[in-house]
């Protein structure tokens, strides 16, 4: 399995977890905010991977 596929799966899993946590706890709960930060980090990693490949 290549890095792109693995990262894409991690992104999808983190996005779904964020959605589930939001439904359970609402926007301001610490676990929701923590998951949001994790998802942001994965998105940034994904973007850096593609920026590096485009140069």
C-alpha positions as CSV (number, residue, x, y, z in Angstrom):
1,X,0.0,0.0,0.0
2,X,1.5,3.3,-1.0
3,X,1.8,6.4,1.2
4,X,-0.9,8.3,-0.7
5,X,-3.5,5.6,-0.1
6,X,-2.6,5.2,3.6
7,X,-2.7,8.9,4.2
8,X,-6.0,9.2,2.4
9,X,-7.4,6.4,4.6
10,X,-6.1,8.2,7.7
11,X,-7.8,11.4,6.5
12,X,-11.1,9.7,5.9
13,X,-11.0,8.0,9.3
14,X,-10.1,11.2,11.1
15,X,-12.8,13.1,9.3
16,X,-15.4,10.5,10.2
17,X,-14.3,10.4,13.9
18,X,-14.6,14.2,14.0
19,X,-18.1,14.0,12.6
20,X,-19.1,11.3,15.2
21,X,-17.6,13.3,18.1
22,X,-19.3,16.5,17.0
23,X,-22.6,14.7,16.9
24,X,-22.1,13.3,20.4
25,X,-20.5,16.2,22.2
26,X,-21.1,19.4,20.1
27,X,-18.5,21.8,18.7
28,X,-16.8,23.2,21.8
29,X,-15.9,19.9,23.6
30,X,-12.2,19.4,24.1
31,X,-12.2,16.0,22.4
32,X,-13.8,17.5,19.3
33,X,-11.3,20.3,19.2
34,X,-8.4,17.8,19.6
35,X,-9.7,15.7,16.8
36,X,-10.1,18.8,14.6
37,X,-6.4,19.6,15.2
38,X,-5.4,16.1,14.3
39,X,-7.4,16.3,11.1
40,X,-5.8,19.6,10.3
41,X,-2.4,18.1,10.7
42,X,-3.2,15.2,8.4
43,X,-4.6,17.7,5.8
44,X,-1.4,19.8,6.1
45,X,0.7,16.6,5.6
46,X,-1.3,15.6,2.6
47,X,-0.9,19.1,1.1
48,X,2.8,19.1,1.7
49,X,3.2,15.8,0.0
50,X,1.5,17.1,-3.1
51,X,3.3,20.4,-3.1
52,X,6.6,18.6,-2.9
53,X,5.6,16.4,-5.9
54,X,4.6,19.4,-8.0
55,X,8.0,21.2,-7.7
